[in-house]
Amino acid sequence: MKPFFFTRIQYTSGNWDTDQRMPSNLLHSLVEYTTIPVDEKEKIVQLSSNEIFKSPFCYLSGHKLVEFSSQERDHFKRYVQNGGFVFVDDCNHDIDGLFAKSFEQEMERTFGPKALQKIPNNHAIYHSFFKFEEGPPTTTFELNGWGDDLVHDYLKAITINGRIGVLYSNKDYGCEWDYDFRNKRFLAVDNTRFGVNIVVYALTA
């Protein structure tokens, strides 16, 4: 089995390079909890590059505008339709913010209206490794006084042939997991556990 590697998508609009400690923190959790072999170095791949098609799992985030070029749109669509998995996280945790509005419009343009739908809170992704009986765990950032200051009790997804191809969060997991993994010992419960579920689902569903 080839080692799992974490791919961050670089896109031409907006700011793609957020939450820079998050990947190593999540990769450390995969090593700690699972038997998945892991390449511990994050890869950064331009969406316009054919390198994206080698990635089992991709992460896309930002605070600003998401507007793909025609080549980026083509690659994103082909990657997802051919069995790829993209976890998309809204760093603004704001359903009315620029990232959320523009990303959702981009998904409509790419996959058609209503492709992006809320997933039920008993979806397999909430049981793929750890059990999250109430759906997506809340982040400390959701009620921090900015963004829309709401707890988003759902995630959205684009499903291809019964499997999630794009998982979309307004919960700001990227910021929640953006800390040195050695500080995890100070947490009563490891908040990266849901990230393990996301990766395990992406690799096994």
C-alpha positions in Angstrom: 0.0 0.0 0.0 1.4 3.4 -1.0 1.7 5.9 1.8 -1.2 8.4 2.0 -0.3 11.9 1.2 -2.2 15.1 1.9 -2.6 17.4 -1.1 -3.5 21.1 -0.7 -5.1 22.6 -3.8 -3.6 25.9 -5.1 -6.1 27.9 -7.1 -5.6 31.2 -8.9 -8.2 33.3 -7.1 -8.4 34.0 -3.4 -6.0 32.8 -0.7 -5.5 29.0 -0.7 -2.6 28.8 1.8 -4.5 28.9 5.1 -4.1 26.9 8.3 -0.5 25.9 7.7 -0.1 23.6 10.7 -3.3 21.7 10.1 -2.0 19.1 7.6 0.8 17.9 9.8 -1.5 17.8 12.8 -4.0 15.6 10.9 -1.3 13.4 9.4 0.0 12.9 13.0 -3.5 11.7 14.0 -3.6 9.2 11.2 -0.3 7.8 12.4 -1.5 7.8 16.0 -4.9 6.1 15.5 -4.8 4.1 12.3 -2.5 1.7 10.4 -2.6 3.8 7.2 1.0 4.4 6.0 1.5 8.2 5.8 3.8 10.5 3.9 4.3 13.2 6.5 5.0 16.0 4.1 2.1 18.0 2.7 2.0 18.4 -1.1 0.8 21.6 -2.7 -0.6 21.1 -6.2 -1.9 23.6 -8.7 -5.4 22.8 -9.7 -4.4 23.5 -13.3 -1.7 20.8 -13.1 -2.2 17.1 -14.0 -0.5 16.3 -10.8 -3.9 16.6 -9.1 -5.0 13.3 -10.7 -2.4 11.4 -8.6 -3.9 12.5 -5.3 -6.2 10.3 -3.3 -7.3 13.2 -1.1 -7.3 17.0 -1.6 -7.9 20.0 0.7 -9.2 23.4 -0.5 -9.8 26.3 1.8 -9.7 30.1 1.9 -11.3 33.3 3.1 -11.7 35.1 -0.3 -13.0 34.6 -3.8 -13.2 31.1 -5.4 -13.4 31.5 -9.1 -11.8 28.7 -11.2 -10.2 29.3 -14.6 -11.7 27.0 -17.3 -8.8 24.6 -17.0 -9.1 24.5 -13.2 -12.8 23.9 -13.5 -12.2 21.1 -15.9 -9.6 19.4 -13.7 -11.7 19.8 -10.6 -14.7 18.2 -12.3 -12.7 15.3 -13.8 -10.9 14.7 -10.6 -14.1 14.3 -8.6 -16.0 12.4 -11.3 -13.1 9.9 -11.6 -13.2 9.0 -7.9 -11.2 11.8 -6.3 -12.1 13.3 -2.9 -11.9 17.0 -2.0 -12.5 18.4 1.5 -13.4 22.0 1.3 -13.4 24.2 4.4 -14.7 27.8 4.7 -12.2 29.7 6.9 -14.8 32.5 7.4 -17.4 30.1 8.9 -19.9 32.4 7.3 -22.6 31.1 4.9 -23.0 34.6 3.6 -19.3 35.3 3.3 -17.3 35.7 0.1 -15.7 32.3 0.2 -19.0 30.4 0.8 -21.0 32.4 -1.8 -18.3 32.2 -4.5 -17.5 28.5 -3.8 -21.1 27.5 -4.0 -21.6 29.4 -7.2 -18.5 27.7 -8.6 -19.9 24.3 -7.7 -23.2 25.2 -9.5 -21.2 26.2 -12.5 -19.1 23.0 -12.5 -21.6 20.4 -11.5 -25.0 22.0 -12.1 -27.6 23.5 -9.7 -28.4 21.6 -6.6 -25.4 19.3 -6.9 -24.3 20.5 -3.4 -26.6 19.1 -0.8 -26.7 18.7 3.0 -25.8 15.2 4.0 -27.8 13.5 6.8 -26.1 13.4 10.3 -26.2 9.6 10.2 -24.1 9.5 7.0 -21.3 6.9 6.9 -18.6 9.5 7.2 -19.7 10.1 10.8 -19.0 6.4 11.5 -16.1 5.6 9.2 -13.6 5.4 12.2 -14.7 7.3 15.3 -18.4 7.5 16.0 -20.1 11.0 15.8 -23.7 10.2 16.7 -24.9 13.8 16.3 -23.2 14.5 13.0 -20.4 17.1 12.5 -18.6 18.1 15.7 -18.9 21.8 16.6 -15.7 23.9 16.4 -14.7 26.6 18.9 -14.5 29.1 16.0 -18.2 28.9 15.1 -19.3 31.0 18.0 -16.3 33.3 18.3 -18.1 36.5 17.5 -17.3 36.8 13.8 -18.3 35.0 10.6 -22.0 34.4 10.9 -21.6 33.4 14.6 -23.8 30.3 14.1 -23.2 26.6 14.8 -23.7 24.8 11.4 -25.2 21.5 12.4 -24.6 19.9 8.9 -22.1 19.5 6.2 -22.8 19.6 2.5 -21.5 17.3 -0.2 -21.5 16.6 -3.9 -22.2 12.9 -4.3 -21.0 10.9 -7.3 -22.3 7.3 -7.7 -23.3 7.1 -4.1 -20.0 8.3 -2.7 -19.0 11.8 -1.5 -16.6 13.5 -4.0 -16.7 17.0 -2.5 -17.2 17.4 1.2 -18.0 21.1 2.1 -17.8 22.6 5.6 -18.7 26.1 7.0 -17.4 25.1 10.4 -13.7 26.2 10.0 -12.2 22.8 10.9 -8.9 24.1 9.3 -8.5 26.7 11.9 -9.7 24.4 14.7 -6.9 21.9 13.8 -4.3 24.6 13.1 -1.9 24.0 16.0 1.3 22.0 16.8 0.3 18.4 17.2 2.4 18.2 20.4 -0.2 20.5 22.1 -2.9 17.8 21.7 -2.1 16.5 25.1 -3.7 19.5 26.7 -7.1 18.7 25.1 -9.7 16.6 27.0 -10.7 15.2 23.6 -8.6 15.2 20.5 -10.5 17.6 18.1 -8.8 16.2 15.0 -10.6 12.9 15.3 -13.2 13.9 12.8 -10.4 14.6 10.3 -9.4 11.0 10.7 -13.0 10.0 9.7 -12.8 12.2 6.6 -9.6 10.7 5.4 -10.6 7.1 6.2 -13.9 7.7 4.3 -12.1 9.2 1.3 -9.8 6.1 1.1 -12.3 3.4 1.7 -15.8 4.4 0.6 
